[in-house]
Amino acid sequence: MVVKVLFVCMGNICRSPMAEGAFRAAAEKAGLLDRFEIDSAGTIGYHAGSPPDKRAIATAKERGIDISLQRSRKVEDADFSTFDYILVMDHDNLRDVMERCPDEYKDRISLFLTHAPDMPLDEMPDPYQGHISQFDSCYLAAMDASDGLLAKIKAERF
């Protein structure tokens, strides 16, 4: 069985690509990467086809993760039935995703940082307008949340 996981932020060039990379790394470290299909998307399509922000790429690369080949895309209606877990970065994007999602799939959606055992936040701040250090903070949060999410999925699915 393959578990399908989707990470969502607004533009799909900062937070969700880093989350995708962090979760992919956590699954690989656990020897479970072949049991997952992992993707990311944005609630807007402004950056569709673009690679992640260069600061996000650099931040992930510092930790040995290459996200440079990812390409931004907008959330599609089919994603709601395709993905088993849909992890959203903040309340605004959560609202947007929930409004589009058919009722029968809403239980698949959660805020990504609610899975982070060591984070006092439930929203991942958007680093796009900020300093490179904010990308670092987001990536560390994504690593923590990835470990928690992986533990949850292992308990539920494997």
GILINJO-V647055 format. One record per pair of residues at least 12 apart in sequence whose C-alpha atoms are under 10 Angstrom apart, sorted by the first residue. I is the first residue (numbers start at 0). J is the second residue. Records with the same first field share a line. If there is no record, write none. Layout:
I->J + J
//
This chain:
0->33 + 34 + 35 + 156 + 157
1->32 + 33 + 34 + 35 + 36 + 37 + 83 + 156
2->32 + 33 + 34 + 35 + 36 + 37 + 81 + 82 + 83 + 84 + 152 + 156 + 157
3->34 + 35 + 36 + 37 + 38 + 78 + 81 + 82 + 83 + 84 + 85
4->19 + 22 + 23 + 35 + 36 + 37 + 38 + 39 + 78 + 81 + 82 + 83 + 84 + 85 + 86 + 107 + 152
5->18 + 19 + 36 + 37 + 38 + 39 + 40 + 74 + 78 + 79 + 81 + 82 + 83 + 84 + 85 + 86 + 87 + 108
6->18 + 19 + 22 + 37 + 38 + 39 + 40 + 41 + 74 + 82 + 84 + 85 + 86 + 87 + 88 + 108 + 109 + 110 + 111
7->19 + 38 + 39 + 40 + 41 + 42 + 72 + 73 + 74 + 85 + 86 + 87 + 88 + 89 + 92 + 93 + 96 + 108 + 110 + 111
8->39 + 40 + 41 + 42 + 43 + 73 + 74 + 86 + 87 + 88 + 89 + 91 + 92 + 93 + 96 + 123 + 125
9->40 + 41 + 42 + 43 + 44 + 45 + 46 + 73 + 74 + 87 + 88 + 89 + 91 + 92 + 93 + 95 + 125
10->40 + 41 + 42 + 43 + 44 + 45 + 46 + 47 + 49 + 51 + 71 + 72 + 73 + 127
11->39 + 40 + 41 + 42 + 43 + 44 + 45 + 46 + 47 + 48 + 49 + 50 + 51 + 52 + 69 + 70 + 71 + 72 + 73 + 74
12->39 + 40 + 41 + 46 + 47 + 48 + 49 + 50 + 51 + 52 + 53 + 54 + 55 + 56 + 69 + 70 + 71 + 72 + 127
13->41 + 50 + 51 + 52 + 53 + 54 + 55 + 56 + 71 + 125 + 126 + 127 + 134 + 137 + 138
14->39 + 41 + 51 + 52 + 55 + 87 + 88 + 123 + 124 + 125 + 126 + 127 + 134 + 137 + 138 + 141
15->38 + 39 + 40 + 41 + 51 + 55 + 71 + 86 + 87 + 88 + 111 + 123 + 137 + 141
16->38 + 39 + 40 + 41 + 50 + 51 + 52 + 55 + 56 + 59 + 66 + 67 + 69 + 70 + 71 + 138
17->39 + 51 + 52 + 55 + 56 + 58 + 59 + 64 + 65 + 66 + 69 + 134 + 135 + 137 + 138 + 139 + 140 + 141 + 142
18->37 + 38 + 39 + 59 + 66 + 86 + 87 + 88 + 111 + 137 + 138 + 139 + 140 + 141 + 142 + 144 + 145
19->37 + 38 + 39 + 40 + 66 + 69 + 86 + 141 + 142 + 145
20->37 + 38 + 39 + 56 + 59 + 60 + 63 + 64 + 65 + 66 + 67 + 69 + 138 + 141 + 142 + 145
21->59 + 62 + 64 + 65 + 66 + 138 + 139 + 140 + 141 + 142 + 143 + 144 + 145 + 146
22->35 + 37 + 38 + 141 + 142 + 143 + 144 + 145 + 146 + 147 + 148 + 149
23->35 + 36 + 37 + 38 + 64 + 142 + 145 + 149
24->62 + 63 + 64 + 65 + 142 + 145 + 146
25->142 + 143 + 144 + 145 + 146 + 147 + 148 + 149
26->145 + 146 + 149 + 150
29->146 + 149
31->149 + 153 + 157
34->157
36->82 + 83
37->82 + 84
38->69 + 70 + 71 + 72 + 82 + 85
39->69 + 70 + 71 + 72 + 73 + 74 + 85 + 86 + 87
40->70 + 71 + 72 + 73 + 74 + 75 + 78 + 85 + 87
41->71 + 72 + 73 + 74 + 75 + 87 + 92 + 96
42->72 + 73 + 74 + 75 + 87 + 91 + 92 + 93 + 95 + 96 + 99
43->71 + 72 + 73 + 74 + 92 + 95
44->71 + 72 + 73 + 74
45->71 + 72 + 73
46->70 + 71 + 72 + 73
47->70 + 71 + 72 + 73
48->69 + 70 + 71 + 72 + 73
49->67 + 68 + 69 + 70 + 71 + 72
50->66 + 67 + 68 + 69 + 70 + 71 + 72
51->66 + 67 + 68 + 69 + 70 + 71
52->66 + 67 + 127
53->66 + 67 + 131
54->126 + 127 + 130 + 131 + 132 + 133 + 134 + 135
55->67 + 126 + 127 + 131 + 133 + 134 + 135 + 137 + 138
56->68 + 69 + 134
57->131 + 134 + 135
58->131 + 132 + 133 + 134 + 135 + 136 + 137 + 138 + 139
59->134 + 135 + 138 + 139
61->135
62->138 + 139
74->96 + 99
75->99 + 100
76->96 + 99 + 100 + 101
77->100
78->100 + 104
79->96 + 97 + 99 + 100 + 101 + 102 + 103 + 104 + 105 + 107 + 108
80->100 + 101 + 103 + 104 + 105 + 107
81->104
82->104 + 107 + 108
83->104 + 106 + 107 + 108 + 152
84->104 + 105 + 106 + 107 + 108 + 109 + 111 + 148 + 152
85->104 + 105 + 106 + 107 + 108 + 109 + 110 + 111
86->107 + 108 + 109 + 110 + 111 + 112 + 113 + 114 + 148
87->108 + 109 + 110 + 111 + 112 + 113 + 122 + 123
88->109 + 110 + 111 + 112 + 113 + 121 + 122 + 123 + 124 + 125 + 141
89->109 + 110 + 111 + 112 + 121 + 122 + 123 + 124 + 125
90->109 + 110 + 121 + 122 + 123
91->122
92->110
93->108 + 109 + 110 + 122
96->108
97->109
109->121
110->122 + 123 + 144
111->123 + 140 + 141 + 144 + 145 + 147 + 148
112->140 + 141 + 142 + 143 + 144 + 145 + 147 + 148
113->144 + 147 + 148
114->141 + 143 + 144 + 145 + 146 + 147 + 148 + 149 + 150 + 151
115->140 + 141 + 142 + 143 + 144 + 145 + 146 + 147 + 148
116->140 + 143 + 144 + 145 + 146 + 147 + 148
117->140 + 143 + 144 + 147
118->139 + 140 + 141 + 143 + 144
120->140
122->140
123->136 + 137 + 138 + 140 + 141
124->136 + 137 + 140
125->137
//
